[in-house]
């Protein structure tokens, strides 16, 4: 069985893969709750109606996880906790087939760093990269490398303070195969920095120093959007000290503050990362909907990078969720999913879905302590479980170029007599379909409106679907 993880990839390649009738589960972490009240690993089904708590953390094997899981090259899920037996944090592995949890590495509080808080990222060399908030030779955190299944890490960068300090988010893989990240403090103004790191050479460069007027203390992951630029948010700084939404142009090396959060336009204090949806808009959440006030539960907002407009599209009210600090993910066409730290029937947080076409919000479940509580900085991880036939079909198909300008090729690596393909837009309208004799076909895309499409391919009774981009 093959598993595929839904992760934000670069704008120049397939955004995600959908298997025809594959099982889909959404995995996540909570910071509290469970048997020992120090966090859980859980999953929900693709509809979000059923939730299973699979593992309760204990103090001696890692506790109080912050952030999200990642699917590694060895086909297991990995994550970190800031607590553990020594209270310095651990890296753990979770086999989501056997439901087996294992503490793989425990930080010692010394030069290797301690208290990892952000999500690990799986790089093209099969290794995982992450950061710790504290420790290291500069006592300001480290960037580390981890080989899945190993019992040790390799420190690749010690933050010194002037080049960044106390990172709380994770790293983002750019289209150029470099890693981009943020630190919450340090730099020329002790307001955080934006940096780039090359895992292949170990080279590190600070490329922007935050200043309070343009945003400060970022804790999110960066997002590289379809235009190649990086986008992120800060929870503090800006005109109203309620956070900003910013852009960084890798080509021109230019930082631009795009939006000042003011408590009215889209809320205030955005903590989680942005996500890019199929409609080309960016979506995020703010922890509060006002700059001050006791009944400020947070918002969901959208941002259009073409006309620089931000819109508050939903306001939490406490009962349906409150104070989101994590990130949204795209479930399927036009639907987002996320969690909130608080709110719901027990004030332990909720798991929800949001329809971006109709702007409708649906609370899917309440965390209640027993099934977990407070998924801090969390986002769900979407994993596809494919059967053998789907796996073989997936591995034997190549679709290129993607994005396509004038044409797109479908090519089978194995010998087949024929196959069928259907090209649909995201509203389900048929654009083109054909039965092909042989194992290759060229689709002429010139004249088809630019956008994201769904390409379905069927062979010998098995079907898979892939997102493709036409420019």
N, C-alpha and C positions, 0 to 999 in steps of 0.2 A: 504494500500500500504506500502511495506517495502522499505527502502532505505539502500544501503550498500555503505560504503565509501572505496575507494581505498587508503590504507595507507601502509607504509612500516612496515610489521610485522616481527616477528622473523623468523630465518631460519628454525625453527622446526615445523612451522605450515603452513596452506594454505596461499599462498601469496596474492591471491585475488580471487573473485568470479565473474563469468560472467553469467548473466541470458540470456536465449536463445534469445528472441526477446525484451528484456527490453529496455526501453528508457535510454539513457546515456547522462548526461550533465556534463560539466566541469565548475566548479564555481571558481571565482577568485576575487581579489581586485586590485584596482589601488590606488596609493598614491595621485594623482592629477586628474584633469579633472572632468567631470560631470557638473551638473547645477551650483554648487557653487565652483567648481575648488578645492575641498578638498577631492576628491576620490570617487570611485564608487564600487558597487558590481555588477558583471556581470556574465553571463554564455555564453558558446558556445555549439553548438550541438556536437555530437560525431565525426562529420567530420571536425569541426572547421571552417566551411564556414559561419555559421550564428551566430551572436553575439547579445545579448540583454543586455542593461544596465538596471538593475532592481531597483537600489537604488543609489541616490546621497547623499553623506554625507553632513551634515551641521555642523557648528562650535559648536552648542549647544548640539548635540547628539553624538559627536565623529567625529574626522576628521583626514585625512591623514593617513589611515591605512598602516601598514608595515607588510608584511608577508602573511599568508594564513588563510583560513577558516578550521574548523574542524567539523565533524558531531558528535554530542553528543548523549548521551544515551536517551534523550527525543525526538530524531528524528529531531532536529533542527540544523541549522548551527550556530556556534559561532566564534567570533573573537575579536580582540582588536584593539584599536587605541591609539597612544601616545598622541593625542590631544583630546580636548573636551571643555565643558563649562568652566572648571577650568584650562584647558591646562595641566592636569595631566594624562589624558587617561581614557578610558572606556573599559568595557566588553560589547559586544552587542550580541543579539540573532537575527537570521534571519530565519523566517519560509519560506522555499523554496517552500511550497505548496500554501500558501496564499500570498506570497510576502510581508510579514509583518516584519518590522524592529523595534526593541525595544532596547533602551539603558537599560542594566540590572544593571550595577554598575559603579560608577564614583570614580576614585581614588582621594584622597584629598591632596596628596603631603606630608603626614606625615609618620607615622611608618608602614603603610600598603603598602608603596612603591608608585612609580609613573612612568609613561611612559613605559608601556608594549610594547615590540616590536616583540617578537618571537611568533611562533605559539603555541596555546594551544594543549595539548595532552589529549585524553580521556583514562582514566585508567580503569582497570577491575572492580573497585567499582562503576563505573558510574559517577565519579567525573572528573572534568577537572583540570589540573595542568599547571601552567605557571610561568613566571618570569617577574619582572620589572627591568628596567635598573638602576633606581635611587630610592632613598628614603630608608625607613626602619630604624631601630635603628642604623645600621652601616653606613647609608647614601650611601650604595653601591649596593642597590637592594635587592629583596626578591624572595623567592619561595612561591607561594600561591596556595591554593586549592579553587575550586569553584564548587558548586552544581548547575547543570543546572536548570535555572528558578529562582534561588535565587537572592536576592538583596544585598548580602554581600559576602565577601571572608574571608578565614581564612589563616593568614600568618603562614607558616610552617618552614621557615628558613630566618634569616637575614644574608646577606653576610656582613662580617666584614672587608674586604680588604685583610687581610692575607690569608683567606680561599677562596678568590675569590671576584671579584667586577665587576659591570657593565655588566651583561649578556645581550647579544643581540639576541641570538638564542632561540631555544625551547628545550624541554626535549625529550628524546628517551626512550621508554620502552624496556628493555633488556629481553632476554629469561628467566632470573631469576626473572622477575617481579620487578626489581629495575629500577629506573629512572637515566639515565646518561645525563650529560650536560656539557657545557663549559661556562666560563666567559671570557670576552674580556680583562679584566685587573685584577689586584690583584695577590695574591700569592707571593712567595718569590722574584720573579723578576719583579713583576708588568707587566707581559706579558700574564696573563691569567692562568686559571687552568682547569683541567678536574676533574669532581666530580661525585659521586654516591649518590643518595638520595632514602631512603626507605619510600614510602608514608604510609605504614602501621605502622611503628614505629616512623617515624619522624627523623630517624638517617641520618646524613649527614657526608660524608667523602671526603676530598680532596685527590685525588689519583695521580695527576701529576701536577707539576709546569712547565709551559712552560718557555723556555729560548730562547732568540732571535735566536741563532744558529739553534735551532730545530723547529722554528715556533713561532709566537706570534699573539696576538689579534684575536683569532678565533671568528667568528660570526655565524657559521653554526650549524645545528643539526648533531649529530653523526648518523652513520648508522651501524647497526649490520649485518654483511654479513653472508653468508651461513656457513662459518667456525667458527662462534661464536665470531669473533674479531670485535672490533669497528674501524670504519674508519671515517676520517674527513679531513678538509683542514684548513689552515690559510692563510689570505691574505698578511701577512707580515712575516718577519723573514726568516730564512734559509740562504743559502750561498749567494744568490743574493738579499735578502730582497724583494723577489717577491712572497713569500708564499711557503708552503710545503703541501704535502699529507702525512698523518701519519696513523699509526696503533696502537691500544692499545689492548693488550692481557689481557682479564679479568682474565684468569686462572693464568698466571705467573706474572700478574701486571707489565707488561713491555710495555713501550712506545718506538716506533721505527719510526724515520723519514724515509719515503720510497722514496720520490721524492722532489727535489728542483725545483720549477718552475723557469725557466730562460728566459722566453719570446720566446724561440725557440721550446722547446720540447712539450709544451702544452699551452703556454700563460703565463700570470702572474696575480696575485691578484685574486685567486679564493675565492669567498664569499659564494656562495650557498652550499647546502648540496649535498652529493653524492647519487646516486640511483643505485640499483642493478637490472640489466636486466635479462631476462630469460637465456641468454647465459652465465651467471655467471660473466660477466664483470661489473665493476663499471663505471658510467658515471657522468660527471660534467661539469660545465662551469666556465671559467675564465673571469674576467671583461675586461682584456686587452690581446692582442696577442703579445705585446712587453713590455719590461720593461719601455721604454720611447718612446715618439713619439706622434704626434697629430692625426695620422690616425690609432689608435689602438682601435679596436672595440670589441675585445673579441673572445673567442673560445669555441668549444665543444670538450671534450677530453674523452678518455676511459682509464681505468686502469685494468690490469690483475693481480689479487692478487695471482695467482699461479706462474707466471714467473716475476712478479715485473716490467712489462713493461707499459709505458704510451705512448699514441699516440694522437696527435692532429688530429681530424677527420673532423673539419670544422672551418673556420674562417669567422666571420661576416665582412661585408663590409660597414655597415652604412645604406644602402638602404634596406637591408634584415634584419636589426636589429643591435643593438649595445649595448655594456656595460651591459651584463646580470649580475644581482646580486642574482638572485633567483635559484631555483632548478628545475631539470627535473622530470617528472613523466613518468611511463610506461603506454601508452594508451592501447595497445593490444600487441599481439605477435610481437616483433621486431620493435615496433614503440614507440618513445618518443615524449613528448610534453613539451613546455615551453614558457616562455615570456622573453622579454628583456626590460630593463628600457627605452632605447632610440632607435633611429634609426627608419627606416620606412619612409613612405611618409611625415609625419609631425614631425618626430623626437620625437614622444611621446611613442615609443615602438611598439613591434609587438607580435603576438602570432604565434608560428610555430610548425612544426612537423619534426621529423628526423627519417629516416629509417636506423636502425643499420645494416641491412644486406647489403644494397646497398650503405650506406653512402650518402644518398640523403637528402637534406634539402628543405623544402617547407614552405614559408611564407604563413600563412593562413589568417591573417587580420592585418590591421594597426590600432593602437589606434590613435585617432585624437583630443583628448581633449573633444569633446562632448560625446564620448563613453568611456571616461576614458583616463588616461595618467600616465605613469611611474609606472608600477607595481613593486615597489621596494621590494627586498628580497622575491618576490612572487613565488608561484608555484600554478598550477591548482589543484583543488580537484575533483576527479572523483566520481560521485554519480550515482548509479544504481536505477532506479525506476521500481519496479516489480509489475506485476498485481497479482490479488488474487490467481490465479492458480499456478503461479510461486512461490509465497510466501509460499503457503501450501506445495508444493513439496520441496522447500528449507528447511523448518523447519522440515520436516519428514524424512530427509536423514542424515545418519551418514556415514562418510568415515574415516577409521582408520586402521592401523596407517598411518600417513602422516607427514613426509616422511616414505616410506616403504622400508624394506630391502628384505624380502623374500615373503611377501604376503600383500594384502590389502583387507579389508572387505568393502562391501557396504551393509548397513543395513537400512531398513525402520522401523520407529517407529510405523507406522500404518499398518493395514491389507490391502494388495493388492494382486491381483491374479498373476500379472507378471509385469516385466519391462524390458527395453532394456538398454544396456550400450555399449559405443564405446570408446576405448582408442586410442588417436592419439598422434604422436609426434608434435613438434612445427612447422614442415614443412607440417603438414597435412597428413602424411603417416599413414595408418591404422596399428595399432599394434595388436589389439584384439577387437572383438565384439561378443556379445551374447545376446540371449533372455533368461531371467531367470523366471522360474516358482516359485512363492513364493516371499518372501521379503528379502532374504539374499543371498549373493554370496561372495565367496572368489576368488580373482584374484591372481594367482601365478605370482609374479614379479621377482623372482629369474631367472636370465638369460636375463632379459631385461636391456639394457644399462642404466647406471645411467644418470639422467637428469630430466628435467621438462616436464610433459606431460599434455594433456588436456583430462579430463574424462567427457564424455557427458552421461547424464542419462535421459531417456524418459519414462514417465508413463502417460497413459490416454491422449495422445496427447500433453502433456506439457513437454518441455525439459529444463534442466539447464546444465551448464557446470562448472566444477571446475578444477583449476590447482592442480596437484598432483606431488609429488617429489618421484622419485625412486632412491635409493642409491645402 
